[in-house]
Amino acid sequence: MILTALNDYYQRLSKENKVPQPGFSTEQISYEILINQSGTPIQVNFIGSSEGE
């Protein structure tokens, strides 16, 4: 019974785009890695913010 209620609640939030779709998550990303066409890393860039750390 409680699992059904939790699932219904998640579905309502999902329709309002307030939660990620199943299989996805919201993450805070601070860095990006650039790779060339052969897959070799060529650069690391800081793209995040130091606020809240």
Secondary structure by P-SEA (a helix, b strand, c coil): caaaaaaaaaaaaaaacccccccbbbbbccbbbbbcccccccccccccccccc
